Amino acid sequence: MKRSDYMEVAHKAMTQIKKGAFLTVKSGESINTMTIGWATIGYVWRKPIVMVAVRLTRHTFGIIETAEDFTVTIPSSDMKKEIMFCGTKSGRDCDKFKECNLQISDSQKVTTPIIKVPGIHYECKIVYKSAMDPAYLNQEYDTGLYPQKDYHTLYFGEIVDCYQID
């Protein structure tokens, strides 16, 4: 494991997130991972932050609502099949870890584990969440990205650890 400055790897991470990454959340005994293609990495409230978006219709939503943290795993190897599966199947109906043969590993500083694959790993403590209010959303985005009106809740996670596994 190689420790990384969160911004040092941010460009690489964001390039990969557009292709798909894993958002993993654990609360109590409940754990789920899902594919994300939207996120942002930056600096807010004097802290390094990863912001992820989760629709309330997702199984992950019920877990992240009671969680204290989350992890983002950005694989460096080809995981198109697993990313597609985790983005189209619900954790309500199947065990994604078993179905995709995804191994988890304890995180360094948060409760939620990481997906044990080569790549960039962000461990994040949830510091703020906000349900989207369509009244403040650009109309073009609203009609183009939310035709079913299934808006996201945005979760801001303070980056408490960032590292790469080869």
C-alpha positions in Angstrom: 0.0 0.0 0.0 1.3 3.4 -1.0 -0.1 6.5 0.9 -1.2 9.2 -1.5 -2.1 12.8 -1.3 -5.8 13.0 -2.2 -5.3 15.7 -4.8 -2.1 14.1 -6.2 -4.3 11.3 -7.5 -7.5 13.2 -8.0 -7.2 13.7 -11.8 -6.6 10.0 -12.3 -9.4 9.1 -9.9 -11.9 11.4 -11.6 -11.0 10.0 -15.0 -11.7 6.5 -13.8 -14.9 7.4 -11.8 -16.4 8.6 -15.1 -16.0 4.9 -16.2 -17.2 3.6 -12.9 -16.0 3.1 -9.4 -17.4 1.4 -6.2 -19.1 3.3 -3.4 -19.2 1.0 -0.4 -21.2 1.7 2.8 -21.6 -0.2 6.0 -24.0 0.5 8.9 -24.4 -2.0 11.6 -24.5 -5.4 9.9 -25.7 -4.0 6.6 -23.1 -3.5 3.9 -23.5 -2.8 0.2 -21.5 -1.6 -2.7 -22.8 0.2 -5.8 -21.3 1.7 -8.9 -20.8 5.4 -9.1 -20.1 7.5 -12.2 -20.6 10.9 -10.6 -18.5 12.3 -7.8 -16.2 15.2 -7.0 -13.0 15.6 -5.1 -12.0 18.9 -3.6 -11.6 21.1 -0.6 -14.6 22.4 1.4 -14.8 23.6 5.0 -11.0 23.6 5.2 -11.0 19.8 4.6 -10.4 17.4 1.7 -13.7 16.1 0.6 -15.2 13.5 -1.7 -18.8 14.2 -2.6 -20.9 11.3 -3.9 -24.5 11.2 -5.1 -27.0 8.5 -4.1 -30.6 8.2 -5.3 -33.2 7.5 -2.7 -34.4 4.5 -4.7 -31.1 2.7 -4.3 -30.5 0.0 -1.6 -27.4 1.9 -0.6 -29.4 4.9 0.3 -31.0 3.2 3.3 -27.6 2.1 4.5 -25.7 5.4 4.0 -28.5 7.3 5.8 -27.5 5.7 9.0 -23.8 5.3 8.3 -21.0 7.4 9.6 -18.6 6.9 6.7 -18.1 5.4 3.2 -15.3 4.2 1.0 -14.7 4.8 -2.7 -12.6 2.2 -4.5 -11.4 3.2 -8.0 -10.0 0.0 -9.6 -6.9 0.3 -11.8 -7.6 -3.1 -13.5 -10.4 -3.9 -15.9 -13.5 -4.5 -13.9 -16.1 -3.6 -16.4 -18.2 -6.7 -15.8 -18.3 -6.1 -12.0 -18.9 -2.4 -12.3 -21.8 -3.1 -14.7 -23.3 -5.7 -12.4 -23.0 -3.5 -9.3 -24.6 -0.6 -11.2 -27.6 -2.6 -12.6 -28.4 -5.0 -9.8 -29.7 -4.2 -6.3 -28.2 -5.3 -3.1 -31.8 -5.9 -2.0 -32.0 -8.8 -4.4 -28.5 -10.3 -4.4 -25.2 -10.4 -2.7 -23.0 -8.3 -5.0 -19.8 -9.3 -3.2 -20.6 -13.0 -3.8 -22.0 -12.6 -7.3 -18.9 -10.6 -8.5 -16.4 -12.4 -6.3 -15.5 -9.1 -4.7 -13.3 -9.4 -1.7 -13.4 -6.8 1.0 -10.7 -5.6 3.3 -10.7 -3.6 6.5 -10.2 0.1 6.0 -7.4 1.9 7.9 -9.5 4.6 9.5 -13.2 4.1 8.9 -15.7 1.3 9.7 -16.7 0.7 6.0 -14.4 -1.8 4.3 -12.7 -1.2 0.9 -13.1 -3.5 -2.1 -9.8 -5.4 -2.1 -8.5 -4.7 -5.7 -5.6 -2.7 -7.1 -6.4 0.9 -7.4 -7.0 4.1 -5.5 -9.0 4.0 -2.2 -10.6 6.9 -0.4 -11.8 6.5 3.1 -14.4 9.2 4.0 -16.2 10.3 7.2 -19.6 11.7 6.4 -19.7 15.4 7.4 -22.8 16.7 5.5 -25.6 15.5 3.4 -28.2 17.3 1.4 -31.2 16.1 -0.6 -31.4 17.9 -4.0 -34.0 20.5 -4.3 -35.1 20.7 -8.0 -36.2 24.3 -7.5 -32.5 25.2 -7.6 -31.4 22.8 -10.4 -30.7 24.1 -13.9 -33.8 23.3 -16.0 -31.6 21.6 -18.7 -30.0 19.3 -16.1 -33.4 18.6 -14.6 -35.1 17.5 -17.8 -32.0 15.8 -19.2 -30.7 13.9 -16.2 -33.8 13.5 -14.0 -36.8 12.6 -16.3 -38.2 10.4 -13.6 -37.6 13.1 -10.9 -35.5 10.6 -8.9 -33.1 13.1 -7.5 -30.0 12.4 -5.6 -28.9 13.1 -2.0 -25.4 14.4 -1.9 -23.0 13.0 0.7 -19.9 15.0 1.6 -17.2 12.8 3.1 -14.1 14.2 4.7 -11.1 12.2 3.3 -9.5 10.7 6.3 -7.2 8.4 4.3 -6.2 7.9 0.7 -3.9 5.2 -0.7 -3.1 3.1 -3.7 -2.8 -0.7 -3.7 -0.9 -2.3 -6.5 
